[in-house]
Amino acid sequence: MRQRVSRTLSDSELILRSLEHPDDFVAIFDRHSAAIHAFLVRRAGRQRAEDILGDVWLQAFRSRSSYNADWSDARPWLYGIARNTLRTHWRRSRRTFNIPPDESNDPWTVIDGQLDAVAEADLLRHAIAELTAADREVLLLAAWEDLSPSEIAIMLGVPPGTVRWRLHRARSALQRAAGSKTSITRIAATEGA
């Protein structure tokens, strides 16, 4: 009976119910674990993603009492937790391996295999690397995670207008870099919004 009820409830309703019945949170995991895992794999690699995924779900479970009930879809909230968990992991990795703090551990430098632009991979990689970190993150969240500007805003904790501006700026920069290259133009025009 509980399984059938969980299918008809929104993420928000399930999370609120999980405050009284913690087992209800399992439905949130069932709905979104594949997306969160894919998000982590794209940013940290398969092995690290496996290691970090449990921490993401543990943090989500622990912080469910602060979930905003106005958000019917938990994905942006979960992506935000995953993003913060990755940042913590990278900070710890730098300390563990004595990497100087100014050395970038930016996961976007290896994107050839993840973007459908094999023929223009060098041009695309360069164009994306030239974006600011904030613009690049918004563009890739829209393109890879298929999040809307409102969902990205929830994830990043910034106003939706800021996200729309960053997305516009990133797309414009890619289009300028692309010239007549069609696959880059397609990525620049991706409407995750």
C-alpha positions as CSV (number, residue, x, y, z in Angstrom):
1,M,0.0,0.0,0.0
2,R,2.8,2.4,0.9
3,Q,4.5,1.9,-2.5
4,R,1.3,2.8,-4.3
5,V,0.7,5.9,-2.2
6,S,4.3,7.1,-2.8
7,R,3.8,7.0,-6.6
8,T,0.9,9.5,-6.4
9,L,2.6,12.0,-4.1
10,S,4.9,14.8,-5.1
11,D,8.5,14.9,-3.9
12,S,7.5,17.7,-1.6
13,E,4.7,15.6,0.0
14,L,7.0,12.6,0.3
15,I,9.8,14.5,2.0
16,L,7.3,16.1,4.4
17,R,5.8,12.6,5.2
18,S,9.3,11.3,5.7
19,L,9.7,13.5,8.7
20,E,7.1,11.3,10.4
21,H,7.8,8.1,8.5
22,P,11.5,8.0,7.5
23,D,11.0,5.0,5.2
24,D,9.0,7.3,2.8
25,F,12.3,9.0,1.9
26,V,13.2,5.8,0.0
27,A,10.8,6.9,-2.7
28,I,12.8,10.1,-3.3
29,F,15.9,7.9,-3.6
30,D,14.1,5.6,-6.1
31,R,12.9,8.6,-8.2
32,H,16.2,10.5,-8.4
33,S,19.2,8.3,-7.7
34,A,20.0,7.7,-11.4
35,A,20.0,11.4,-12.1
36,I,22.1,12.3,-9.1
37,H,24.5,9.5,-9.9
38,A,24.9,10.7,-13.5
39,F,25.5,14.2,-12.3
40,L,28.3,13.0,-10.0
41,V,29.8,10.8,-12.7
42,R,30.0,13.7,-15.1
43,R,31.8,15.8,-12.6
44,A,34.0,13.4,-10.6
45,G,34.3,10.2,-12.6
46,R,32.6,6.9,-12.0
47,Q,34.7,5.7,-9.1
48,R,34.5,8.9,-7.1
49,A,30.8,9.2,-7.9
50,E,30.2,5.8,-6.3
51,D,32.1,7.0,-3.2
52,I,30.3,10.4,-2.9
53,L,26.8,9.2,-3.7
54,G,26.1,7.8,-0.3
55,D,27.2,11.0,1.3
56,V,24.8,12.9,-0.9
57,W,21.8,10.8,0.2
58,L,22.8,10.8,3.8
59,Q,23.0,14.6,3.8
60,A,19.7,14.9,2.0
61,F,18.1,12.6,4.5
62,R,19.5,14.7,7.4
63,S,18.5,18.0,5.9
64,R,15.0,17.0,4.8
65,S,13.4,19.0,7.6
66,S,14.7,22.2,5.9
67,Y,13.2,21.3,2.5
68,N,11.1,24.0,1.0
69,A,7.6,22.5,0.7
70,D,6.9,24.9,-2.3
71,W,9.2,22.9,-4.4
72,S,7.2,19.9,-5.8
73,D,10.3,18.5,-7.6
74,A,13.3,17.6,-5.3
75,R,15.8,17.3,-8.2
76,P,17.2,20.9,-7.9
77,W,17.5,20.6,-4.1
78,L,19.3,17.2,-4.5
79,Y,21.6,18.6,-7.2
80,G,22.5,21.4,-4.8
81,I,23.4,18.9,-2.1
82,A,25.4,16.9,-4.6
83,R,27.3,20.0,-5.7
84,N,28.1,21.0,-2.1
85,T,29.2,17.4,-1.3
86,L,31.5,17.4,-4.4
87,R,33.0,20.7,-3.3
88,T,33.7,19.3,0.2
89,H,35.2,16.2,-1.4
90,W,37.5,18.3,-3.6
91,R,38.6,20.5,-0.7
92,R,39.5,17.4,1.4
93,S,41.3,15.9,-1.6
94,R,43.4,19.0,-2.0
95,R,44.4,18.8,1.7
96,T,45.0,15.1,1.6
97,F,47.3,15.2,-1.5
98,N,48.8,18.6,-0.6
99,I,47.6,20.3,-3.8
100,P,48.2,24.0,-3.7
101,P,44.8,25.9,-3.2
102,D,45.3,28.0,-6.4
103,E,45.6,24.8,-8.5
104,S,42.2,24.2,-10.2
105,N,40.4,20.9,-9.6
106,D,37.7,22.0,-12.1
107,P,35.9,18.9,-13.5
108,W,35.0,20.6,-16.8
109,T,38.4,20.3,-18.5
110,V,37.7,16.7,-19.6
111,I,34.4,17.0,-21.5
112,D,35.2,15.6,-25.0
113,G,33.4,12.3,-24.4
114,Q,30.4,13.9,-22.8
115,L,29.4,16.4,-25.4
116,D,28.1,15.6,-28.9
117,A,30.7,17.6,-30.7
118,V,33.5,15.2,-31.7
119,A,34.6,17.1,-34.8
120,E,34.9,20.4,-33.0
121,A,35.9,19.0,-29.6
122,D,39.0,21.3,-29.3
123,L,37.1,24.4,-30.3
124,L,34.3,23.5,-28.0
125,R,36.5,22.7,-25.1
126,H,38.3,26.0,-25.5
127,A,35.1,27.9,-25.8
128,I,33.6,26.3,-22.7
129,A,36.9,26.7,-20.8
130,E,36.9,30.4,-21.6
131,L,33.5,30.9,-19.9
132,T,33.5,32.0,-16.3
133,A,33.0,29.2,-13.8
134,A,29.5,30.5,-13.0
135,D,28.4,30.7,-16.7
136,R,29.9,27.3,-17.5
137,E,28.1,25.7,-14.6
138,V,24.7,27.1,-15.6
139,L,25.2,26.1,-19.2
140,L,26.2,22.6,-18.4
141,L,23.3,22.2,-15.9
142,A,20.9,23.3,-18.5
143,A,22.5,21.1,-21.2
144,W,23.4,18.0,-19.3
145,E,20.9,17.9,-16.5
146,D,18.0,19.4,-18.5
147,L,17.2,21.8,-15.7
148,S,15.2,25.0,-16.2
149,P,16.6,28.4,-15.0
150,S,14.2,28.2,-12.0
151,E,15.5,24.8,-11.1
152,I,19.1,25.9,-11.5
153,A,18.4,28.9,-9.3
154,I,17.1,26.7,-6.6
155,M,20.1,24.5,-6.8
156,L,22.6,27.4,-6.8
157,G,20.7,29.6,-4.4
158,V,20.6,32.6,-6.7
159,P,17.7,34.5,-8.3
160,P,16.3,33.0,-11.5
161,G,17.1,36.2,-13.4
162,T,20.8,35.7,-12.6
163,V,20.6,32.2,-14.0
164,R,18.9,33.4,-17.1
165,W,21.5,36.1,-17.6
166,R,24.4,33.7,-17.1
167,L,22.8,31.2,-19.5
168,H,22.3,33.9,-22.1
169,R,25.9,35.1,-21.7
170,A,27.3,31.5,-22.0
171,R,25.2,30.7,-25.1
172,S,26.3,34.0,-26.7
173,A,29.9,33.3,-26.0
174,L,29.7,29.8,-27.5
175,Q,27.9,31.1,-30.6
176,R,30.6,33.8,-31.1
177,A,33.3,31.1,-30.8
178,A,31.4,28.7,-33.0
179,G,31.1,30.8,-36.1
180,S,29.6,28.4,-38.6
181,K,30.3,25.2,-36.6
182,T,26.9,23.5,-36.3
183,S,27.4,21.3,-33.2
184,I,28.7,24.1,-31.1
185,T,25.8,26.3,-32.3
186,R,23.4,23.5,-31.2
187,I,24.9,23.4,-27.7
188,A,24.8,27.1,-27.5
189,A,21.2,27.1,-28.5
190,T,20.2,24.2,-26.1
191,E,17.0,25.3,-24.4
192,G,17.2,23.8,-21.0
193,A,15.2,26.9,-20.2
